Amino acid sequence: YFTKGTHTLRIFVGITKDERFKFALDYIQFSRRQPTKIGNETALIEFEDYSGKFIAENEHASGSKLVYTSWGTGVSTYSINIPIDVENGGFYTSEFAVAKHPAGIGTSDVVLKIDETEIGNNKSTTAGTDISNGNTYLNETWPMYLYRGNTIYLEKGQHIIKLEVATTGDNVVKFAADYIKLIPVEAVTVPDAGTRFEFEDYANRYITENEYASGGKLLVTEWGTDATYQLNVPFFLAEDGYYTTKFTASQRPNNLATSDLELLIDGVAASDNTAGSGKDISEGGAYVSASLPMHQYVSEIYLDKGAHVFTLNVKKASDSVVKFAADYVSIVKNNADKVLLKGGSAQVIANYETAVNGTAIAAFYAKNRLIGINNGQVSAQNTVAIEAELSDTPDTAKLFIWVPDTMTPAADCKTIETIVDAPTD
């Protein structure tokens, strides 16, 4: 995507084996392409409408078309790029139809991205559904599978959908693909008092309910040999700051070979069900007709205001099936003022009942001696965070908010004596 104005095209030429420059070059051509409009309704994009070469059609796919490639050893990756224009910023999930990997004929790895964010693939994504209805594609034994992609937030404006296809074991590129759907998803706005997400409200299959879990419900899965099950929950934060997450799930391992569970926020691990961790909250209840106790896991994470996604990532158990019990995740803003130690620096975090504006000045002290100072501008913020490089470990910090023009206080000065180590990812 080019913005209006001047741009520069650069051509880089490397040195050959005999340490000389050798190349032949004719021209480069730019052709304008109209993006697909993505609005508030589900958008269906047929891959074959954007293919360039090595394409065959097949009557068994939707619209009697199917993208397919198969050629020699000179290409390591084949890519289809689809420009889209998102008319309204928001959360989108996806589903896409491609041949499943691996297959006996060496089907390629297929990765689906929006911009540079991977939203799914045909190898490790949540188990797909066979939609081939007994058909084979292009005289090959390729079943077509429907996959659900990860939920992501797309800003208003221009984006690129990328279908990246790798070389197979026999060094050729082979794949079958049909379409992608982009589906708008409603997100929850987390209020000041925090909120709680019940997993069963976001589940779509392999679910049972249990009277021992909150609301009489409980997630449970148990099926085939697929490697990963994923559940995505989009949400918005009105304020930035530190948040406490509580995640309830069965502990691993146990006699049922419970799966590894990870709770991720924006792709970063926030909690898991490692053996020996968490607090047992099962109160004697058994889950899934077995001795599967429920544990609660607590973590702290700093989040900016705006769009985020919880992901429950469930890996296969030791017997190659996916098994887990989980109840809910809650998120509540931690309004405690503190100083976070970060090696050679420290960050003061202060919370205000009323949003503040102005110049924030943080001063750090050790035994009443000033050891560091820094400032930054704040605008309509309830949480202010200022970091400074320090020569010593502080025992106290003060935070001032000043009106720049008049140099009068915009809020009361805060003295903070809670000193803690910064959390690690």
N, C-alpha and C positions, 0 to 999 in steps of 0.2 A: 504494500500500500504506500503510495506516494502522496505527500501533502503538496499543495500548490506552492510553486517556487522553484528555486535552483537546487539541483542535486549533482553529485559527481560520480561518474562511473570509473572505477579503477580496475585495471587488468594486471594481475601478478603473474610473472613468468619465472619458473624455477630453473635451476641449473641441471643439465643432463648428466649422465654418468661420465661423459668425457669433459665435464666442467665447462661446457659451453651452453649458450642460450640458443635453443632451436625451437621454433614453433611456426605454425601456419594459422592465420586468423583471417576470417572473411568479414563477418558483420554480426551485430546483435540487434534484435528487433523487439520493440516494446509494443504489445497489443493490449488495448484497454479491455478490461473484463468487468462486467457488471456483477456485483455480489448478490447472493441470495438474501432476501430480506427475512430477518428473524424477528417476529413480533411476540405477541402474548399468546399465540396458539402454537400447537405442535407443528414443526416444520419437517417435511420429508425430503431428503436429498438423495437422489439416485447417483451412485458412484459412476455409472457408465456415462452420465452426461458430462463428466469432467475428465474422462480418460483421454490419453494422448495416442498410445500405440499399443501393439501387441494385444488387441482386444478382440474377444469373440463374444457372441451373444448366445443365450440359451433360453429356450422357451419355458423352463421350469421356474425361473426367477420372476420376481414381480415385474410387470410391464414387458415380459418376454425378453428381458435383457439380463446380462450378467457380466461383470468385469472379470477378466481372466488374463494372466500373463504366464508365459513360459518361454524362456529363451536362454542363450548361451552363458558363458562364464565371464563375460566382460562387464557385467553389471552387478554390484554388490547390494544395492538397495533401489527399489522402485518406489516412486512417491506420486501420490495424487494430491494436489493442493486445491482446496475449494474455498474461495473467498466468501465471507458472510458479513452482513451488515446488521448488527444487533440494534434494534430501534429503541429498546428500553433495557437499561441495565437490570440484571436480576440473576437468580439462580436457575440453572438448567441441568437436567439430567439427560441421559441419552440411551438409546438402544441401537444396536447395529448388527447387521447380518453378514457373517463371513464364514468361510470354511474353517472347521476346527483344527487346531494343531495339538499334538502331532498326528500324522496319518501315515499309513503304510507307504504312500507314494511320496512322502517328504513335503507336505504342505508347508509353506513359508510361515515364519513368525509375522504376524500382522499387528502393528501398533497404531492406535488411533489417538491423535492429539488435537487439541485446540490451542493454537499458538504453540508454545513449547510445553504445555501441561498435558501429560498423558491422562486420558480418561478411560482407557480400556485396551485390551488386547485379546488375542485368541489363544493365549497360552496359560496365563495365570489369573485372568479375570474371573469373577464369580461365575460359577458353572453356567454354561449356556444351555439353551433348549433346542433340541433337534427340530428344525422346521423343514427338513428336506422332503418329508412325506414319501420316503422311499425312492426319491429321484437321485440319480447321480449326475454329475456335472461334467460336461465336455469329455465324455467317455472315460471318466475317472471315478473312483469310488470316494468322492468327496461329499460328505454330508454338510448341509448348510445349517449353521447354528445361529440362534439369536442371543445376543449378550446385552446385559445392562451395564452401562458405563457409569463412571463416578460422577457425582454431583459437583459442579463448579460454579463460581460466580463470574459472569461475563459483563464487563463494563459496556456501556453504550458505545457503539462505534464499530470499527473494522477489526475483523479477526480472520484467521485462516484455520480451516479444518485440514488436517494432514493424515492421510492414510499411508503409513510407511511399511513397506514389505521387504523383508530381508531375504538373503540367499538361503536356499535349502541345503541339506547335507550333500546333495550332488552338485552344488555350486550353480544352481539355476534358480530363478525367481518364479515361484508357482503359487498362485492363490486364486480363490474365487471369492467375490464379495458382491453384495447387492445394494444396500442402502444404509443410511444413518437417519435416525429421527432425533431432533432436539426438542426436549419437552420442558416447558416452563414448570418450575417447582415453587410452591409457596414456602416461605421461611418464617420461623418464629422470631419475633423481636424480644430479646431478653429484658424484662423490666428491672427496675432498681432492686427489687427484692429477690431477684434471681428467678430461675425456673427449673423445671424438671421434665426430662424427656423420657416417656415410657417407650421402651424399644418395640413393644408389640404394636404400637400405633404406626410404626414405620416399616414393619415387616411385610413381606409379600408372599412367603411360602414357607413350608416346613415348620409351621408354628403350632404349638399346643399351649393350653393355659393350665395354670396350677394354682390351687387355693392358697398356697403358702406365700406367694409373691404379692406385691402391692396390687390392690385392685383385683386380686384373684387371677392374675395373668403372668405368664412367663414365656420367654423365648426358648425354644429348644430346636436343635437341628440334628439330623442323623441320616446321612445318605452317602452314596458312592465314593469315588476316589478323587473327586475334584479337590484341588489344592487349597482354595481360598473361598470363603464366603464373606461378603462385605455388605454393610448397611451404612448409608449416608444420611445425615440429618443436617440440613442447612439452618443457620441462625444468624441474626444480626445483633450486634452490641451497640447500645446507645452511647457508651462511654468506654474509653480505654483505661487500662489499669490491671492489677493482679486479680485473678479469679481463682476461686477454689472449686475444683471439680470432684464430685463423688460418683464413683462408678461401681455398680454392683454386679457381680458375676460369680460363677463357680470357680473355685481355685484349681490350679493345675500344679502337679498331676494328681490323679486319684485312681481308684480302682477301675474307673470307667474309661481311662485314657482320655480325659477331657482335653479339648483343643487348646492351643495357645491363643489367648485373646490379647489384642492391642486396642487401646482407645487412642486415636490420633485426632489432633486438631490441626487442620490445614496441612496434613501430611506429616506432622511432627508428633512423635509418641508422647502422650500425656500420662498414660497409665497402662498397666498390664496385670495379668493374673498369675505372676510368678509364684512358684511353690513357696509357702511360708510367709507370704505377704498378705496384707489386708486383715480386716477384722471380721470374724465369723458372726453373721447376723441371721443365720438360718433358724435359730430358736427351735432346733430339733426337727424342722421340716425336711422331708426328703423330696428331691426334685427328679422328675422324669422317671418315677417308679424305681429309683435307685438312691444310693447314699451319696448324693451330690450336694454338699453344703454351699450356701450362698455367702459370699464375702463382700465387704465394702472396701474400696481402694480410694485413697484421697491424695490429690496432688495440687500443686500451685503452678499457675502458668500466667505469663503476662500476655495480654491480647490488646491489639489496637481496636478502636471502635470501627464498626463496619461489618462486612460480610465474612463469615467463617463457616466451616463444615466439620462436624463431628464424623468420624469414620470408625465403625466397629469392624475390626479386621480379624477374622477367625481362620486360623490355619488348620490344616488337617491334623487329626490325632495320630497316635502311633500305629493304629490299625487302619490307617489310610481312609478314614471317614471323618466327617466334620461333626463334632459333638460339643455342644455347649449349652449352658443355662445362663441367662442374663436378665436383669430386671429393668434398670433405668440408669440414666446419667443426669446429674444435676449440676448447675453452674450458678455460683453466687459471687458477686464482687467482694473482694477482701478490702475493706475500707481502713485497715490498720496502717498508720503512717510508719515508715521504716527507712533504714539506710541499708542498701545492698552492697556488700563488698565484692569486688570483681578483680582480684589480683592487685594490680597497681592503680586501680581507680575505685570510686564508690559512686553510687547513684542514690539520691534522696527521692523517695516517693511520698507524696502528700496528697490527701484527699480533702475536698471542700464540699460542703453541703450545697453551696451556690456556685455555679460556674464562674471562673475568674478570667480576667483579661489583663494583659500588661507584660511587664518584664519580670521574669522570675529569677531571683538571685539566690544561689545555694552556697552556704559557707560551712566548711567542715573543720572540726576542732579535735585536738587530742590533748587532754589535760589542760584545757583552757587556752591552748595555743592554736592559732589559725594555720591549717596545713593545706588548704586548698579552697578555691572559689571558682564558680562558673555561673553563667547566666544564659537565658533563652527566652524567646517570646512565647506567650501562651494566648490562646484565643478561644473563649467560651469552653474552657476545660474544667471538669470536676476533679480530674487527677492530673497532677503536675509531676514530671520526672526530669531531674537535672543531674547530669553526671559530670565528674571532674577527675582529672589525674591527681594523685595524692603522693606525698612523700612519706606518709606514715599511716597507720590504721586509726581511723577516727573513733571517738567514743560519743560524739555529739554532732548534730548538724542543725543548722537554722535555715529556714526558707522564707524569703521575703517576696511579696508581689507588689510591684510599684507601677503607678501610672506614669508612663515615660514623659509626657509633656509637663506635668506638674511636680513629678518626683514626690508624690504623696502615696501612702499605702493604699493598695487596692484590696487588701485582705490582711487579717491579723498575721503577725509573724508566728511561725511554727518552730518550736524547739523539739527535736526528735532524738530520743536516746535509745531507740530499739535498733540494734545493729545485728544484721544477719548476713550469712553467706548467700550470694545469688544462686538461685536454682540452676541446675544444669539440664540440658536437653536429654 
